[in-house]
Amino acid sequence: ALKFLVIFYSITLQISHNWKYQDYSRSIVLDTLSRTALETAPENAILIASGDLQLNPTLYLSVCERVRPDVTVLSLQLMSYEWSTLDKEKRHPTIKFPGANHWPGPEGYSMQKFLESNLPNRPVVFWGGTRPGSLASQLGDGSVHEEQFTAWPRGLLDQVFFAYHEQPHILELQRLHKNATAQLLNLFNKGLDPDLHNFPPDTWENFATGELLTVHHRFGFAAISLAQSLDSSIREGNNDPAIHKLCDDAYGVAKEAYKAAIDFLDYYQRKGVAEPMSHKNVMYQNLGICEERLFNIKEVLSLWEK
């Protein structure tokens, strides 16, 4: 009996001590993140997720709760396994798979071939991977060349286009970005998730909160890259008023994105919580470039002081 009581007491003590650290029943971080990603996708899109955080909750919402049934969710990693693609035509009759699996080899196919086969018929968006960065580095597939494809941030996602097609306007992308991040910011500003800043660093919830910072940085990076390429064209003598306006718009959009990212980092500092990513210096530098280009000298000096 004594042995039983010792075992019972030990288990009870462990549960009572660790319950508050392991109870995620009230957490809505992953649900909000994945719903926002699905809602961000264009109509009838193919959503290719890279990573467990991006795939698992999104696939659950898609298959079990039928959120955005027009969007097909695929796993970039599982596309490389033959066993996962044996009945792909039956499960995904509207998707063209140009080979047995996404893998180099005589029966495999590259992402270039997949995009060439599907982009004419359905939008293709990616979620996850190395961001910000080139599309090839994000997908880990050197077949995807920027001369043929371009990728633009669309909310939490990246939408791929043929390079020769008309590209989305930066102000429309900004609208989508604001709509997506507003859902995540509500978790912070309205206190909708009471344990938002108490998640241990090895939890998916902790990674999910860092995704908001990644989204701001990724969008700011895309906007400032566009602005600097237009700036080079202007310096070379392009006097088209539309190019000048687009350049100013892009710098303004990048400024807002980086300002939001830095405000978010400051929010973490005020809470005394470790920052979820380490790109602060790059963010301050790029924000300073935007302010300088937009002639906000006072703001530039303030940023350099930080």
C-alpha positions in Angstrom: 0.0 0.0 0.0 2.8 2.4 0.9 4.5 1.7 -2.5 1.2 2.5 -4.2 0.8 5.8 -2.3 4.3 6.8 -3.2 3.7 6.2 -6.9 0.4 8.0 -6.8 1.8 10.9 -4.9 4.8 11.2 -7.4 2.5 11.2 -10.4 0.1 13.7 -8.8 3.0 16.0 -7.9 4.4 15.8 -11.5 1.0 16.6 -13.0 0.2 19.5 -10.6 3.7 21.0 -11.1 3.8 20.7 -14.9 0.1 21.1 -15.9 0.2 24.8 -16.4 3.3 24.5 -18.7 1.8 21.7 -20.8 -1.9 22.8 -21.0 -2.5 24.3 -24.4 -6.2 23.9 -24.4 -6.8 27.6 -24.5 -4.2 28.4 -27.1 -5.5 29.6 -30.5 -2.1 30.6 -32.0 -1.7 27.7 -34.4 -5.4 27.7 -35.4 -5.3 31.5 -36.1 -2.0 31.2 -38.0 -3.2 28.3 -40.2 -6.7 29.8 -40.9 -5.1 33.0 -41.9 -2.8 31.3 -44.3 -5.7 29.4 -45.9 -7.8 32.6 -46.1 -4.8 34.4 -47.7 -4.6 32.0 -50.6 -6.0 33.0 -54.0 -9.1 31.1 -55.2 -8.5 27.5 -56.3 -4.9 27.6 -55.3 -2.4 24.9 -54.8 -0.7 25.5 -51.4 2.6 23.8 -51.0 3.7 23.8 -47.3 7.3 23.3 -46.2 7.7 22.3 -42.5 5.6 20.7 -39.8 4.4 24.1 -38.4 3.0 25.1 -41.8 1.7 21.7 -42.9 0.0 19.9 -40.1 -2.5 22.4 -38.7 -3.3 23.7 -42.2 -3.9 20.2 -43.5 -6.2 19.5 -40.5 -8.3 22.6 -41.2 -8.5 21.8 -44.9 -9.4 18.1 -44.6 -11.3 17.9 -41.3 -13.0 21.3 -41.0 -13.2 22.0 -44.7 -11.8 25.5 -44.4 -11.2 26.8 -48.0 -12.2 23.5 -49.8 -11.1 25.1 -53.1 -7.4 25.2 -51.9 -5.4 22.0 -52.2 -2.7 21.6 -49.5 0.4 19.6 -50.4 3.6 18.9 -48.5 6.9 19.9 -50.2 8.8 17.2 -48.2 6.3 14.4 -48.8 6.1 15.1 -52.5 9.6 13.6 -52.7 8.5 10.2 -51.5 7.1 7.7 -54.0 4.8 6.1 -51.4 3.1 9.4 -50.8 2.3 10.0 -54.4 1.1 6.5 -55.5 -2.5 7.6 -55.7 -1.9 11.3 -56.3 -4.0 11.4 -59.5 -6.9 10.0 -57.7 -6.6 12.3 -54.7 -5.8 15.4 -56.7 -7.3 15.0 -60.2 -6.9 18.7 -61.0 -3.2 18.8 -60.3 -0.7 17.7 -63.0 2.2 15.7 -61.5 4.9 15.6 -64.3 6.6 12.5 -62.8 6.5 9.9 -60.0 7.8 12.2 -57.3 9.6 15.5 -56.7 13.1 14.1 -56.9 16.0 14.2 -59.4 16.0 11.1 -61.5 14.6 9.5 -64.6 11.1 9.2 -63.2 11.1 12.2 -60.9 10.3 15.8 -61.6 11.7 19.2 -60.7 9.7 22.1 -59.2 10.3 23.9 -62.5 8.4 21.2 -64.3 5.6 21.1 -61.6 5.2 24.9 -61.9 5.2 24.8 -65.7 2.5 22.1 -65.6 0.2 23.8 -63.1 0.6 27.6 -63.2 -1.3 28.0 -66.4 -4.4 26.5 -64.7 -4.2 27.1 -61.0 -2.4 29.7 -58.7 0.5 28.2 -56.8 1.5 29.5 -53.4 4.2 28.4 -51.0 4.4 28.6 -47.2 7.5 28.1 -45.2 11.1 27.4 -46.2 14.0 29.9 -46.0 12.6 33.4 -46.0 13.4 36.0 -47.0 15.5 34.8 -49.9 15.4 33.6 -53.5 12.7 31.2 -54.6 15.3 28.5 -55.3 16.8 28.7 -51.8 13.3 28.8 -50.3 12.3 25.6 -52.1 15.8 24.0 -52.0 15.4 23.4 -55.8 17.9 24.9 -58.1 15.7 24.3 -61.1 13.5 27.3 -60.2 15.2 30.2 -62.0 14.2 33.8 -61.3 14.5 34.5 -65.0 11.4 32.2 -65.5 9.5 32.7 -62.2 9.0 35.4 -59.6 7.5 35.1 -56.2 5.7 37.8 -54.2 4.5 37.8 -50.6 0.8 37.3 -50.4 -0.1 37.6 -46.7 1.6 34.7 -45.0 2.3 33.0 -48.3 4.5 33.4 -51.4 2.7 33.3 -54.7 4.6 32.3 -57.8 4.2 33.9 -61.2 5.7 33.4 -64.6 8.3 36.2 -64.9 6.8 37.3 -68.2 3.3 37.7 -66.8 2.0 40.9 -65.3 3.1 41.2 -61.7 0.8 42.3 -58.8 1.0 45.9 -57.7 2.9 46.5 -54.4 -0.1 48.4 -52.9 -2.4 45.4 -53.5 0.2 43.2 -51.9 0.3 45.6 -48.9 -3.4 45.3 -48.5 -3.2 41.5 -48.4 -0.3 41.8 -46.0 -2.2 44.0 -43.6 -5.3 41.8 -43.7 -3.2 38.8 -42.8 -1.1 40.3 -40.1 -4.2 42.0 -38.5 -5.5 38.6 -37.5 -2.2 37.7 -35.7 -1.8 41.1 -34.1 -5.2 40.6 -32.5 -3.7 37.8 -30.4 -1.3 40.3 -29.0 -3.2 43.6 -28.8 -6.4 42.1 -27.5 -4.9 39.5 -25.3 -6.8 36.8 -27.0 -4.2 34.2 -26.0 -3.5 34.5 -22.3 -0.3 32.4 -22.5 1.2 34.0 -25.6 4.4 35.0 -23.9 4.8 32.0 -21.7 5.3 29.3 -24.4 8.7 27.5 -24.0 11.1 28.0 -26.8 10.8 24.4 -28.0 7.0 24.6 -28.7 5.2 25.1 -32.0 3.3 28.0 -30.3 6.6 29.8 -29.8 7.6 29.3 -33.4 4.2 30.4 -34.5 4.4 33.8 -32.7 7.8 34.3 -34.4 6.1 33.8 -37.8 4.5 37.2 -37.5 7.9 38.8 -37.3 9.1 36.7 -40.3 6.1 37.9 -42.3 6.9 41.6 -41.7 10.6 41.1 -42.5 9.8 39.0 -45.6 7.4 41.6 -47.0 9.7 44.5 -46.2 12.5 42.7 -47.9 10.4 42.2 -51.1 9.3 45.8 -51.1 12.7 47.3 -50.6 14.2 45.0 -53.3 11.6 46.3 -55.7 12.2 49.9 -54.7 16.0 49.6 -55.1 15.7 48.0 -58.5 13.4 50.9 -59.6 15.8 53.4 -58.1 18.6 52.0 -60.2 16.4 52.4 -63.3 15.7 56.0 -62.3 19.3 56.8 -61.7 20.1 55.5 -65.2 17.7 58.1 -66.7 14.2 56.5 -66.6 11.9 59.5 -66.3 8.6 57.7 -66.5 6.4 59.3 -63.8 4.7 55.9 -63.2 8.1 54.3 -62.3 8.9 57.2 -60.0 5.6 56.8 -58.2 5.9 53.1 -57.9 9.4 53.5 -56.5 8.2 55.9 -53.8 5.2 53.5 -53.1 7.6 50.6 -52.7 9.9 52.5 -50.3 6.8 53.6 -48.3 5.5 50.0 -48.1 8.9 48.7 -47.0 9.1 51.4 -44.4 5.7 50.4 -42.9 6.6 46.7 -42.9 10.0 47.2 -41.1 8.5 49.7 -38.7 5.9 47.1 -37.8 8.6 44.4 -37.3 10.7 46.7 -35.1 7.6 47.6 -33.0 6.9 43.9 -32.6 10.5 43.3 -31.4 10.1 46.2 -28.9 6.9 44.5 -27.7 8.9 41.4 -26.9 11.6 43.4 -25.1 9.0 45.2 -22.9 7.6 41.8 -21.9 11.1 40.6 -21.1 10.7 37.6 -23.5 13.5 36.4 -25.8 13.1 37.6 -29.4 12.0 34.9 -31.9 14.5 35.9 -34.6 17.8 37.7 -34.9 17.5 40.1 -37.8 17.1 43.3 -35.8 20.2 45.0 -37.3 19.1 44.2 -40.9 15.6 45.6 -40.1 17.0 48.8 -38.6 19.4 49.2 -41.6 16.6 48.7 -44.2 14.2 51.0 -42.3 17.0 53.6 -42.3 17.4 53.2 -46.1 13.7 53.8 -46.6 13.6 56.9 -44.4 16.6 58.3 -46.1 15.1 57.7 -49.5 11.8 59.3 -48.4 13.9 62.3 -46.9 13.0 61.7 -43.3 16.4 62.7 -42.0 15.3 63.0 -38.4 14.1 59.4 -38.4 17.3 58.3 -40.0 19.5 59.8 -37.3 17.2 58.2 -34.6 17.5 54.8 -36.2 21.3 55.0 -36.4 21.4 55.9 -32.7 19.6 52.6 -32.0 
